[in-house]
Amino acid sequence: MAKNFPKPNDPADNVERLKKTIGNMEAAEEAMYFAEGKERAQIKAKNDRRAESIEDLKEEIATENKSRNKKY
């Protein structure tokens, strides 16, 4: 059986991932206007998770920039 290994973290694409996540969150916000009940709750829950991811990505980008500036 093949072993599954996680993908290595590539900080080079963090800014692109951040932009994509923000775009997805904005699109979902617009979709919430047309959603009702359970679907609306699912979209809200996913956007809450996206908000956490956005904060984490911002922190990671700041840490990477700080490390890059200090030549680590």
Backbone bond lengths (Angstrom), bond angles and torsions (degrees), N, CA, C in turn:
res aa  C-N    CA-C-N  psi(-1)  N-CA   C-N-CA  omega(-1)  CA-C   N-CA-C  phi
1 M - - - 1.446 - - 1.527 108.18 -
2 A 1.313 116.56 135.55 1.459 121.36 -178.97 1.519 110.36 -74.65
3 K 1.321 114.65 141.03 1.465 119.41 177.88 1.525 109.01 -88.05
4 N 1.299 115.26 138.97 1.461 120.92 176.61 1.510 109.03 -97.25
5 F 1.308 116.28 126.02 1.445 121.27 177.85 1.525 108.47 -114.72
6 P 1.323 116.87 142.85 1.456 118.10 178.11 1.521 110.77 -65.82
7 K 1.318 115.51 151.51 1.458 119.79 177.26 1.525 108.40 -68.87
8 P 1.316 116.98 141.38 1.462 118.38 177.46 1.526 110.41 -66.59
9 N 1.314 115.80 148.20 1.454 120.49 179.37 1.524 109.04 -75.32
10 D 1.305 115.90 120.65 1.456 121.11 178.96 1.525 108.15 -108.96
11 P 1.326 117.39 100.41 1.464 119.21 -176.65 1.524 113.06 -66.62
12 A 1.312 118.18 -13.08 1.457 121.18 -178.73 1.521 112.06 -64.52
13 D 1.334 117.90 -27.07 1.461 119.30 -177.65 1.529 113.46 -102.26
14 N 1.325 117.63 11.20 1.464 120.10 -178.04 1.523 113.10 -62.60
15 V 1.316 117.64 -39.80 1.460 120.10 -179.31 1.532 109.78 -65.45
16 E 1.316 116.24 -41.71 1.464 120.39 178.29 1.534 110.63 -64.72
17 R 1.320 116.72 -42.42 1.470 120.52 177.51 1.522 110.82 -62.19
18 L 1.340 116.67 -39.53 1.461 121.09 178.94 1.529 110.24 -62.33
19 K 1.322 116.87 -46.99 1.470 121.07 179.45 1.528 111.14 -60.97
20 K 1.331 116.04 -42.35 1.464 120.72 -179.24 1.533 110.72 -65.14
21 T 1.323 116.69 -42.41 1.463 121.05 -179.60 1.523 110.71 -64.67
22 I 1.330 116.79 -42.15 1.459 120.43 178.15 1.532 109.86 -63.86
23 G 1.324 117.02 -42.65 1.465 120.54 177.55 1.516 112.55 -61.49
24 N 1.333 116.46 -42.26 1.465 120.38 178.03 1.525 111.18 -63.99
25 M 1.324 115.54 -38.84 1.461 119.84 -179.55 1.528 110.11 -65.74
26 E 1.321 116.88 -42.65 1.465 120.69 179.14 1.533 110.91 -64.64
27 A 1.317 117.37 -41.14 1.460 120.85 178.53 1.532 110.68 -63.81
28 A 1.315 115.99 -39.74 1.464 120.02 178.96 1.526 111.01 -67.16
29 E 1.336 116.94 -35.91 1.467 120.61 176.84 1.530 109.79 -59.56
30 E 1.329 116.05 -42.86 1.460 120.24 178.50 1.531 111.17 -65.92
31 A 1.322 116.87 -38.60 1.462 121.18 -179.65 1.527 111.34 -66.78
32 M 1.324 116.45 -27.61 1.471 119.55 -179.63 1.520 112.19 -62.45
33 Y 1.334 117.77 -25.91 1.469 120.58 178.56 1.522 111.43 -63.85
34 F 1.320 117.07 -27.93 1.455 121.69 -177.27 1.524 113.10 -100.77
35 A 1.329 116.58 -7.27 1.465 121.34 -177.12 1.527 110.26 -93.19
36 E 1.311 114.01 157.84 1.460 120.16 178.26 1.520 109.81 -136.85
37 G 1.303 115.75 156.95 1.452 123.08 170.64 1.518 115.54 52.99
38 K 1.336 113.66 -123.02 1.460 121.37 -174.42 1.530 111.82 -61.76
39 E 1.331 116.13 -41.57 1.465 120.12 -179.35 1.530 110.46 -62.73
40 R 1.316 116.27 -42.15 1.463 121.04 179.02 1.531 110.47 -63.01
41 A 1.325 116.92 -41.49 1.465 121.57 178.87 1.532 110.92 -64.43
42 Q 1.336 116.58 -38.44 1.465 120.43 178.60 1.528 111.11 -65.77
43 I 1.315 116.18 -41.55 1.465 120.24 178.88 1.523 109.71 -63.83
44 K 1.326 116.79 -43.50 1.460 120.66 179.54 1.519 110.97 -62.44
45 A 1.337 117.09 -43.50 1.469 120.92 179.34 1.526 110.78 -62.39
46 K 1.326 116.23 -41.27 1.464 119.39 -179.95 1.526 110.35 -67.40
47 N 1.319 117.21 -38.91 1.457 119.81 177.82 1.524 111.61 -66.80
48 D 1.323 117.17 -32.47 1.466 119.82 174.84 1.523 110.10 -62.85
49 R 1.333 116.08 -41.68 1.477 119.93 177.49 1.526 110.30 -67.00
50 R 1.321 116.79 -38.19 1.466 120.46 177.48 1.529 110.65 -62.42
51 A 1.325 116.83 -40.62 1.465 120.68 179.40 1.536 110.16 -60.28
52 E 1.326 116.43 -41.28 1.470 120.35 176.62 1.525 110.28 -63.54
53 S 1.323 116.33 -42.89 1.465 120.34 179.91 1.525 110.95 -63.34
54 I 1.314 116.18 -39.15 1.464 120.38 179.34 1.521 110.10 -61.89
55 E 1.313 116.86 -45.27 1.464 120.27 178.80 1.529 110.80 -62.50
56 D 1.326 116.73 -43.06 1.464 120.71 178.77 1.532 111.37 -63.20
57 L 1.319 116.70 -42.65 1.467 120.30 179.18 1.528 111.04 -64.54
58 K 1.325 116.61 -40.81 1.464 119.71 177.87 1.522 110.85 -61.03
59 E 1.335 116.32 -43.32 1.468 120.29 177.63 1.520 111.23 -62.79
60 E 1.319 116.36 -43.58 1.461 120.51 -179.40 1.526 111.29 -64.38
61 I 1.322 116.88 -40.97 1.457 120.55 178.25 1.529 110.13 -63.57
62 A 1.329 116.80 -43.24 1.463 120.67 179.30 1.525 110.80 -63.04
63 T 1.331 116.90 -41.86 1.461 121.32 178.97 1.520 110.57 -64.36
64 E 1.320 116.75 -43.74 1.464 120.48 178.90 1.527 111.16 -62.75
65 N 1.331 116.69 -42.45 1.458 119.94 178.72 1.529 111.16 -64.26
66 K 1.319 116.13 -40.42 1.463 120.86 178.61 1.536 109.73 -63.52
67 S 1.314 116.45 -43.59 1.465 120.80 178.78 1.526 110.94 -64.93
68 R 1.314 115.95 -41.18 1.456 120.42 179.79 1.537 110.65 -63.83
69 N 1.333 116.06 -39.92 1.461 120.45 179.55 1.531 111.77 -66.51
70 K 1.322 116.11 -32.13 1.462 120.59 179.38 1.519 112.34 -90.94
71 K 1.351 115.11 1.94 1.470 122.43 177.09 1.538 112.96 63.88
72 Y 1.324 116.85 37.90 1.484 120.67 176.29 1.499 109.98 -80.88
